[in-house]
Amino acid sequence: MNPLNPSQEKLHEYYADLHIHIGRATDGQAVKITGSRNLTFANIAKEAAERKGIELIGIIDCHSPSVQNDILSCLHSGEMSEVEGGGIHYRGTTILLGCEIEFNEPGKGAAHVLTYFPNLDVIQQFSAWMSGHMTNINLSTQRIYVPVRALQEEVVQRGGIFIPAHVFTPHKGIYGNITSTMADILDVNLISGIELGLSADSMMAGMLSELDDVTFLSNSDAHSLGKIAREYNVMRLARPSFTEFRKALNREDGRRITANYGLNPRLGKYHRTYCNSCNLIIEDHVNTMTAQLCTHCGSSKVVQGVLDRINSIADRGEPFIPEHRPSYHYQVPLEFIPGLGKAKMNSLLTAFGTEMNILHQAQEESIATVVGSEMAQQIVKARNGSLNLTSGGGGIYGKVIRP
């Protein structure tokens, strides 16, 4: 019997969050200094599978030798297993092995990229190569001292995936911190997609024609277990694996990203331009790359917002959304909802199993039997993006306004 053609395989939709940090390895080695200590490889897998309901996750600090030792321990114990097609399996969730890397463009600035590899052996080889071009291979998001196009080639030659991270943010986003045209810095033919970041959505990104053919991802950039899946994607795949993820990014054989679920950009901590001197969002600020002065106090201590940055580099007057673009859904994470504390959250998880079930499956009437009608209404508004919000900026998140 001939095996099924890839285009004839039955496809299903899976929830995916591809940007999760590790705070510490189990040997005590710090990995992401700003990450929670309980963000270990095993704890992330458990949180994603059992509490969040995320079926494909990307842990982007797997280049660290201490983390690699943790992965080996999980595999040797039998608690986890390698996936055919790439990845690590744990209780219905597949973990992709990746790393976040900082590169510096001389005279312009630094930016972050995400890379993913098919298996532990390949990422170990990549780590060995990086260790010769990096000050501390143990830590997360370290600067690599090679030209960025050489880094791209190294990733792709090893069968890896290369994705610029949180591209619009003033803190290490390629558009937000370096350039108005990505093709001036990177080989766009070696890019598999971009990550929008918490302060942008696909409508905003649609102002740049350079991105018309690019696949968009919305990821959490989680620095704690609770932040996993504050942004996530829905992917149509035959099964959650590295190979299927690559196909979805390339929109091959029916695989694709079908939806991005993200914060309303107003909740993002870099959405609007912000003055650090008078601590105010600058609503009427006109941005350029060379002059940024506060219109309230005249200070130059201004953090350029994502919205204003995009408006300043846009090459079209209205956003364009190509047919292949995933639908973008505003969704407020459950932890953002005022009054939804640990006790109520645990009651909801007991009743409905995972956060994805609460956000996508549970009916308002059923939720009300657990936490009351008022909170049920707030949860429904959170998942359809209709809560009242204040805008974020300058590193401070926007907030949900209490009813």
Buried (B, 14 or more C-beta within 10 A) or exposed (E): EEEEEBEEBEBEEBBBBBBBBBBBBBEEBBBBEEBBEEBBBBBBBBBBBBBBBBBBBBBBBBBBBBBBBBBEBBBEEEEBEBBEBBBBBBEEBBBBBBBBBBBBBEEBBBBBBBBBBBBBEBBBEBBEEBBEBBEEBBBBBBBBEBEBEEBBBBBBEBBBBBBBBBBBBBBBBBBBBBBBBBEEBBBBEBBBBBBBBBBBBBBBBBBBEBBBEBBBBBBBBBBBBBBBBBBBBBBBBBBBBBBBBBBBBBBEBBBBBBBBBBBBBBBBBBBBBBBBEEEBBBEEBEBEEEEBBBBBEEEEBBBBBBBBBBEBBBEEEEBBBEEEBBEBBBBBBBBBBEEBEEEBBEEBBEBBBBBBBBBBEBEEEBBBEBBEEEBBBBBBBBBEBEBEBEBBBBEBBBBBEEE
